[in-house]
């Protein structure tokens, strides 16, 4: 691999590359971490005792630190309020808290990620393939053919990412109750409105950087108050800032999916 790669989607975000050693921290998302080279990754909890796992799963807000000994790793971050996260932890019997060794083999996922990151293309198809590797086939076609009122609200949010219209205001826009909109929205797009807006902003930064904008301009144009706001949001969501991923002296390639997953 010639660069670290981060693909941001609504329900999952995927990273592959060299992650710097990370001190004790926690993050909002859950994450499946695995070696792309088959070597153990050193991880420790709040108590400080180190263990080595080729694959492990962290639930949200778990204090942890990591040493990966300069090896390639893969991470799949899960939005904890998403439908996909609930299905995944239930289907894999991962409980609801703490650090869990992930015992199922991930050869297909590792092969998929290695192949994609050598020649990135068709981000949506890749994200859906990641979901298929983890959970089996998932039909995302209904996203594009869903409730027109949800489509209208989604377009309104995308129209001005810096705006913070409330769920009530958005519901009034399409003449339904706030409760009805919230139910329809999560059913169709997999995440609540407020989380959808946050992931959209992160994805917009990735899209604009891909078009050649620098990180500061991209963050401002995506609705963040400044680049520090964007970096701190990344750290809260994913446990690291984008600049941390550049410490390996490799470029960071940012990509964004559509609303398919």
N, C-alpha and C positions, 0 to 999 in steps of 0.2 A: 504494500500500500504506500502511495506517495503522499497521502494526506489523511487527516482525521475527518470523519464524515458524520454529520448530525442531520437527521431527517425528522422534521417536526410535523406531527399530525394531531388530530383532535383527541383521540383516545390513547394512542401510544406514540412515543418518540423513540427513535432508534439511533444509537451511536456505535461506531466502530472505529478503533484506532488505539492510540497510546494515551492512556489516562495518567496524569501525574499522581504521585502518592497524595492521598487526601487525608487530612487530619480529622479529628473527631467532629462530626457534623450530622445533621439530619436534613431531610428534604420532604417536600409535600407529596411527591409522587412515590408510588411503589416501583421497584425495579428488579428485573431479572438480570443478573450479571454472570457472564461466562467467558472462559478463555477461548480465544480463537486458535490457540496453539496447543491446547490440551494440558497446560501446566497449571498447578494450583495458584489461586489468587489469595493472598493473605488478607484476612478481614478480622476486625476485632470490634466488640461492642463497647458499651460504656465502662465495663469492668477492666478493659485493657488487655485481656488474654487473646493472643492471636491464634487463628485457625486457618487452615488452608483448604479451599474448595475449588474445584474446577467449575462448579456452577452453584450459585446460591440466589435466594430470593429475599428481598427486604420489603417489608410492609412500610406504609407511610410513617414518617416522623420517628424513625428508629435511629438513635444515635449509633454511629459506626465510623470506622476509619479503614482505609484500604492501602495496601502496598501491592503493586502488580509486577514488580521486578522487570520493568521495561518489556513486557510482552503485550501482544495485541489482545484486546478484549472487546467483547460485544456487550451492549446494554440495551434492554428494552424497558423503557419507562412507561408506567401505566398511570393514567389519570384516575385517581382513586374514587371519583364520583361517577365514573363511566360505567356503562353496561358491560363493556368488555372485561374490566377488572373484576367485577362481581362474578361473571361467568368463569373467568380463568381460575381464581382462587378456589371457587367451589368445585370446578371440574378436576382440579389438580390436588384438592384436599390440602391446601397450604395454610389453613387457619386464617387468623385475622390480625395477628400482631407478631412482632419480633423478626429475627433473622432465621431463615429456614434453608437447610441444604436442599438443593433441587436435584433429585435423584434421576429423573427421566433423562435419557440421552438426547442430545441436541445436534446430532450430526447433520441432519437435513438443514436446520437453521444456520449452522456454521457454514456449510457449503454455499447456501443461498447468499449469506452476507459477504463471504469472500468473493463470490462471483460478481455480486452487484457493485461492491466498492472498488473492484478493479476497473469497472466500466459503468459508472452510474447512468441509468436511463429509466424512463417510465416509473416515476416515483410511486404513483398510485398502485400500479401492479406489484411493485416490490412490497409496499406496506401490506397489501392484501395477502401476499405470499407469506409474509412473516406471521400474520394472524393464522393462516392455514397451517403453517408448521407447528404453531403452538397449540391450536385448538381444533384443527380440522377446517374444512371448507366453510367459508362465511360469505353469504350472499349480500353484497352491498348495493345491488342494483336499485333497491327501493329508495335509496337516498335521493336519487334524481327524480323519482316519480312519487314523492311523498305528498303530504298535505300542503296545499298551496299557501295556506296561512303561515306555516312554518317557513316555507321558501321566502315569503315576503319579509318576515322578520329577519331571517338570515341576511337577505339583501340589504335591509336597513342597517343592520349592525356593520356589515362590510362597507357600506357607503361612507361611514365616518367612524373609523376605529378609535378615534380620540374621544368620542362621545360616550357617555355612561348612562344612556337611557335605561330607566328602571323596567322591570318585567311588566309592571302595570302600564307604563307608557307604551310599551311594545304591544301588549295585549289590546289596548285601546286602538292601536293602529289597524288591527285586523278584526276588531269588533268581537272579541271573545274575552272570557274571564282570564285573570292572571293564572289561576289554578289550571284551567284548561290548556292555556298556552304552555305552561311549564311541563305538563304531562306530555303533550304532543311533541314538544321540542326535544325532550330527552329521548322519547321513543324513536324519533326519526334520526336525530344526530348523535345520540349516545351520551351526551353530556348536558348538564344544566346550562342555562343561558350565560350566567356569569363566567363559568369556566370556558365556555365556547368563545366568548369575547377575548379572554386572556390568551388562549391558544391561537386564535386568529392573529392577534398582535405579534406573537412570536413567529408565526408562520410568515407574516408579511415582512418581518425583518429578514428572514431567510430568503424570501423571494427577491426583495430589493437588493440584498447583497449579491445574489446570483446575477442580477442585472448590472452589477458594477458599482453600486453605491457603497460608500464607506459605512462602517458600523454606526457611527454617530448620526449621519443623515438618515440611514435606514431606520434607526430606532425612533427618531423624531417623526418621520413620515408614517410610521406604523402606530403612532398614538402614544408612545412613551414620552415622558417629560424630557428625558435626556438619555445618553448612552449608559449612565450609571444606573438609571431606573431599569433599563433593559437588562443590564448585567446582574443587578440584584434580583430581578425577577427570575432569571435563569438559575441563579444560585438557590433561590427558594424552591423552585420547581424541580431542578435536576441535581442539586448538590454542588455544582461547579459553575463558575463564570466562563463565558466563551474565551476570555483571555487565559484562563487556566489551561484550556485545551491547546493553547498555542505554546505552552512552555516546553513541549516536546520538540520544538523547532520544526514542526510540520505545519503546513497550512491547514486551516479548518474550512471545509466545504459545507455550506449550509443549504439544505433543500427543504421544500415544503410540499405536503400532499394537498389534495383537495379535501372535500368533506366526506370522502368515501368511508373512512374509518377514523 
